[in-house]
């Protein structure tokens, strides 16, 4: 991922905590709405157990930082809102698959 824009087809997070954090970012910034995204995020947080704030993947995600399985990062806050919305939809789908 790095500095360039990943293809949305390959966009994914490397951790459950990061997915939950990115969903928090997406909902908070109105890229995703409705109880569905909130529910997926809450269920993912339940799988993490403990305090999500202690999970670096989650805290990065809440700032819009998507961390891949290989450790690369991508800042969703740095791209156009239409693309961020598509990325949020993709991460929501990934989150559902983790449940």
C-alpha positions in Angstrom: 0.0 0.0 0.0 2.5 2.6 1.1 2.2 6.1 -0.4 0.4 5.2 -3.5 -3.3 4.5 -3.8 -3.9 0.7 -3.6 -6.4 -0.8 -6.0 -9.7 -1.1 -4.1 -9.7 -4.7 -5.0 -6.5 -5.4 -2.9 -7.5 -3.0 -0.1 -7.7 -4.9 3.2 -6.5 -4.7 6.8 -4.2 -7.1 8.5 -5.9 -7.1 11.9 -9.4 -7.3 13.4 -8.5 -4.3 15.6 -7.5 -2.2 12.6 -10.7 -3.1 10.8 -12.8 -2.0 13.8 -10.8 1.2 14.1 -11.2 2.0 10.4 -14.9 1.4 10.7 -15.0 3.8 13.6 -13.2 6.4 11.5 -15.6 5.8 8.6 -18.8 6.1 10.7 -17.5 9.2 12.6 -16.6 10.9 9.3 -19.9 10.0 7.7 -18.4 7.7 5.0 -20.6 4.9 6.4 -23.9 5.3 8.2 -26.5 3.2 9.8 -26.6 0.6 12.5 -25.1 -2.1 10.2 -21.6 -0.6 10.2 -21.8 0.3 13.9 -23.0 -3.2 14.7 -20.1 -4.8 12.8 -17.6 -2.5 14.5 -19.0 -3.4 18.0 -19.0 -7.1 17.3 -15.4 -6.9 16.1 -14.5 -5.0 19.3 -16.2 -7.8 21.3 -13.9 -10.3 19.6 -10.9 -8.3 20.7 -11.8 -8.3 24.3 -10.1 -5.9 26.8 -9.7 -2.2 26.0 -9.5 -1.4 22.3 -7.5 1.7 23.0 -4.6 -0.6 23.9 -4.6 -2.1 20.5 -2.3 -0.1 18.2 -4.2 -1.3 15.1 -7.4 0.0 16.5 -6.0 3.4 17.5 -4.4 3.8 14.0 -7.7 2.8 12.4 -9.7 5.4 14.3 -7.3 8.0 12.7 -8.0 6.5 9.2 -4.8 4.6 9.0 -5.3 1.2 7.3 -2.5 -1.3 8.2 -2.0 -4.2 5.8 -1.0 -7.7 6.8 2.5 -6.9 5.6 2.7 -3.9 7.9 2.3 -1.3 5.1 0.0 1.6 5.9 -2.4 3.7 3.9 -4.0 7.0 5.2 -7.7 7.1 4.2 -7.9 10.7 5.4 -5.5 11.8 2.6 -7.6 10.7 -0.3 -10.8 12.1 -2.0 -14.0 11.5 -0.1 -15.6 9.4 -2.9 -12.6 7.0 -2.8 -12.6 7.0 1.0 -16.3 6.0 0.9 -15.6 3.1 -1.4 -12.7 2.0 0.8 -14.9 2.2 3.8 -17.5 0.0 2.1 -14.7 -2.5 1.3 -13.4 -2.6 4.9 -17.0 -3.0 6.1 -17.3 -6.1 3.9 -14.0 -7.4 5.3 -15.3 -6.8 8.8 -18.4 -8.8 8.1 -16.3 -11.7 6.9 -14.3 -11.6 10.2 -17.4 -12.2 12.3 
